Amino acid sequence: MSAASVEQPFDDEEPFSLTAIADEIMERHPGYRVEIIGGHLLVTPSPDAPHARALTGLMIPFIAAGLHGAETEVLQNVGLWLPTGAEDYAIPDLVVVDADIDDHFVQNNCYDPVCFRLVLEVTSSNWKDDLRTKPAAYAEAKVPVYVVVDRKHQRLHVLTDPDGSAYTNHRVHAPGETITLPDTIGSEVTLDVEQIIKAGTRRS
């Protein structure tokens, strides 16, 4: 099942709640990720092994740079409360957050975007959402750095400097390049694009 919008049946007696629908979908389909962005439900199936392999490999340089410690933490699948709608939230694959994230709990297992320094997505079948829908939402939330590992097109995107509903700086990197992320996330992190893309490719 690819990412999709789900419509709520009309009911005069029950209040309209996308969150309730999201919870029901996750209960019926364990392992699926459900997000609400711009008032739309995005449903993504469980990741495949290459997705998980890329994500594990990505954690290594962030941790090696000292970002998982007293001031910041490197975490997976943490809910980010979005300002784009009354029930909007996203669940990035990987984040760098302030170590006091527990003090920024909002609701529904989500946290205030003020404590997020970086969000990272590794694309699955919903690659269009990661490249088109989520940049606007993360920019609105003022997340300083957004990184996308685009497995479909074998590229790595780095978006910085959020302004309104867009990032003013969007760089696309190909295999063979080595990039250093902004030290505003807490430390300099260098990524080998080819290594990351290779990890996210299905082995023959």
N, C-alpha and C positions, 0 to 999 in steps of 0.2 A: 504493500500500500504506500503510495507516494504522498507527499504533503498535499493537503487538500483543505478546502473550506467546507465547513459543516453547517447546515442551516438548522435553526431551532424551530420546532413546530409551535404554532401559536396556541396559547392557553390563557384564557381569561383569568383563571384562578391563581396561577403560579407566576411569580415575577420572572422576567427574562434574565437568565443567568448563564453566560457562557462558561463561567468557572465550573458550575455544576455539570454541564455537558462534558467539559474537559475531564473532570474527575471520573465521570461515568465511562468515558472512552478508555482511560488508562486502567480502570478496574476491569473492563471487559477484555482489554488487549494488553496484558503485562509486557513491559519492555518498550512500548510505544511512547514517544515523547509528544506531548501536546502543549502548544504555546498559543497565546492570544495576542495578536498584533494588529492594531488598527481595527479592532472589533471583529477580526476573522480568526477562526480556529485553524492552526497549522498542525497537521498530524504527520509524524514522521516515524517510519518503522524502526525496529531495532537495528543498530549499526552492524555492518559486516566486519569480518576480521581485519581487512586492510584499513578500514576507518579506525578501528580500535588500535591497530599497530601504529598508525601515524600519530594518533593522539598520545600514546605512551611515549613514543620517540620524541614528541614535542616537549613533553614535560621535563625531559633531561636537561636541555640547555637553560630552561627557566630556573630549575632547582640548582643547577651548577653555578648560576649567576648570583645565588644567595637570596632569591626572591621568596623562598619558602622558609620564613624564620620569624623573628620577633616583630618586624614592621609590616611585612606583607606575606600573603599565602598564595600558593598555586593550587587551584582546586578545579574539579570537574563537575559539570552538571549542576551548577548553583543557580537558582532562580533570580532573575533581575527584574524588579518591578519597573514598568515603563510608564512614562508620562503621556503616552499616545492615546490612552483610553481608560475608562473607569476600571476595567478588569484586565488590562493588558500586562503581559509579562512574557519574558523569553527565558530559555534555559540554554545558555551557551555551552559548547563542548568543554571549553577551558577558559579559566579566568585568572587574572592576577588581581587580588583584592587587598584592601587594608586589613591588617591582622585583627582589628576590632570589629570585623564584619558582624559578629553576633549582636553588637549594640545597634545595628542598623536594620534589624528585622522589621518587615512591614506586615505581610500576611501571606497566606497560601505558600509557605516555604520560600518566599521571595524577599529580597533585600534591596534597600535604597541604592540607586545607581551611584550615589555620591562616593561610595567606598570601592567602586570598580575602577581599576587603572587600565585594564586591558580585557577585551573579550576576543575569543578565537573560535572560529567555526571550521570544521572539516566537512566538506560537502558530501551529501548522500544523494538520494533521488530528488531531494528538494533544493538542488543547487541554485535555482532561480530565486528562491526566498533568501538564501544567504547572500546573494549578490545584488538583489534588487529591493527586497522588502526590509530586511534587517538593517542595512546601512542607515536608512532614514530613521528607524526606531532607535538605534544605538546613538545616532547623532543627537536626536531629540533628548536622549537621556544624558548627553554630555559625557559619554564614555570616551576618554582621550585617545585610545588606540583600538582599532578593530582590525583583526587579521583573519583572512579567509584562505584556507587551503582548498583551492579549486581543483578537485581531482578530475573532473570532466574535461577541463581544458588544460590541465597540467600547468597551472600557474599559481603563484602565491600573491595575494593582494594585501597591501598594507594601507589602511585608511587612518588619517590623523587630522587633527584640528577641526573638531565638530563646530558647525555654525548653523543654528536652526535645525532644519531637517536634512542636512547634508554634511559630508566631510569635505573640507576645502582642499585636502591633499590626498590623492588616491594614486598610489604607485603599484604597477603590476610587474612581477618579477618571474623570470623563466628559469628552468633548470640550468645550472652552470653559474648562477649568481649566488653570492653570499651577501646577506643583508644584516644590518644592525638596527634593531628596533630603538625607538627613542628612549633615552634614559629616564624620561619622566615616569616610566612604569616602576622605577625604583633601582634599576641597574641596567647596564648594557647587555643585551642578549643578541647573540649572533646566530643566524639561522642559515643552514645550507639548503637552498631550495631543491636541488636535485635529490638530496637525501630524504627530504620530507615527502616529495612527490613519489619517489620510489617506494617508500614505506606504505603509502596509501594506494598503491597499485596492486591489483590481484595477481598473485603468483601463478605462473603457468605450470 
